[in-house]
Amino acid sequence: MDRTAVGVIMTQNQFSQEQAFAILARAASTRTIKLRDPAASIIESVGQTLRQGITGSCEGLPPKPLPDLTYLPAP
């Protein structure tokens, strides 16, 4: 799961694997939660976005944005 989330961060932000992992680790550390929690949130958000794209507009459901990790400085 963590690898998938790192891949998402790498793709969306054009970060290296090390930078993406550092962002994920910092997000977990800042919130004092396990690494798997922000990773799961990222994967869930991407999954929902993909499902909406596959099934159409999912009428009545607002799109769920990806978690905002931009407040964390890049390593």
N, C-alpha and C positions, 0 to 999 in steps of 0.2 A: 504494500500500500504506500509506504513512504517513497519508494522508487517511482511509482506512478505520479505522485504529487510533485516530486522533484522534477520529473519530466514535463509536467504541466507548467511549472514555474519557469523552467528553462525555455520552453517554447513561447510562452506569452511575453517574457521579458528579455529574451535573447541573453540569458545568463549561462555561465558554465555550470557544470554539475556541482562543483564545489560552492559556487555562489548561491545556487538555488537551494542546496542543502542548508547552507548557513542561514538563509532567509527563513526557511521552514523551522530550523532549530531555534532561531531567535524569536520567532513568533510563539513557539511553545514555551520558551524560557521566560519571555516577557509576561506571559499570562499564567505562568507556573502550572502548566498542564503538560501532559505527555505528548510527545512528538506525533503520535498517531492521531490525536484529536484534530489539529489543524490540517493534517494530511487527509483525514477522512472528510473534513469539511470541503476541501478543495475538490476532491474526487466526486463527492456528492453533487457539488455545484456544476461541475463539468458534465456529469451524467445527466443531470436535469436539463441542462442546455442542449445536449445531444438528443435527448428524448423529445424535447419540444421541436427541434428541427426535423426529426423523423416523423412525428405524429402531426405536424402542422402547428397551428398557433396555440393549441391547448386553451381553447376559449375559456375566459373567466379566470385564468390563472396568470398573475403577473410574472414576468420573467425574474428568476432569482439571480442576482448579480454574483460574480465570483467574490470570494473573500478579499477584502482590501488589505493588502500587505504593503502598500506603497509608503506607509508611514515609517517603515523600517528601512534604514539606509542600506544600500547595497554594500556587500563586503568588499 
